Amino acid sequence: MRILEPFQVTETTGQFDAIISVKGGGSSAQADAVRHGISRALLTSSDALRAPLRKNGMLTRDPREVERKKYGRHKARKRPQYSKR
């Protein structure tokens, strides 16, 4: 459903074929990445589609990234267990 959204918004359903492969992240993040990629690909076919895609927020990239692991920690924030004695 989420992947087909750019085609529905621009009323181009059935006009394009897409072969997509995605790696990493979860299923929801992958669906959003495919949606973003399809939206950007549609812009190469016609610049008139920019307004409806922009209005529905399909051209905005999610800026969140994984926080780096710090030294002395197990993960980015998880600390070793505290021992009083």
N, C-alpha and C positions, 0 to 999 in steps of 0.2 A: 504494500500500500504506500509506504513512505518513498519507495524507489520510483514509483510511477507518478508521483505528485507533480514533478516539473512538466511532464507531458500533459497532464490534466489541466494545469494552470494556463499553459500556453496553447491549449487546444490542438496539440500535435500528436495525439494518441494514434498509434498505428502507422505513422509516417517514417519512423526511424527504427533501425535495428541496433542493438547494443550488445557487445560481448565484453563482460566485465569480470575481472578477477581481483579479489581483495585479500590482504593478509593482515593479521594483527588486530588488536582491539577486540571488543565484544560485538555481538550481532547488531545491537542498536547503533553503535559507533560506525560500524561498517555500512549500515543502511544509510546513515546520514552522509558518509563520505561518498557513497555512490550517487546519492541525490545531488550533492554539491558538484560532483564531476559531470553528471548529466546536464545540470543547469549550465555549467560553463561550456559544455560542448554545444548546447543549443544556441548559445550566443554566437558561435562561429558560423552557424548556418544563417542566422538573421539577427541583426542588431535591434530590430523592432520588438524582440521578445524580452529585452532588458527590463522594461518597466514592470510587467507583471511578475517576473522572477524576483526583482528587487523588492517589490511591494510585499511579497510573501516570504521574504527573508531567505531565499534559496541561494543567494550569491555571497552570503556572509560566512566566512570560515570560522570554525570553533577554535579560539586561540589557546585553549588549555593544553598544557604539556605536562609530561611526567616530571616530577621533582627529582633532582639528582640525589644519589646516595651520598651521605656524609660519612667521613671517617669516624670511627669510634661508635658507630650506630649499626644496628642490624639492617635497617632499611633507611628510607629518607628521614623518618621521624622516630621510629621505634628505638628505644634505648635499651641497653643491657639491664637486667634485673638489679635493683638496688639491694645491697646487703649491708645491714647495720653493723654486724660483727664479723 
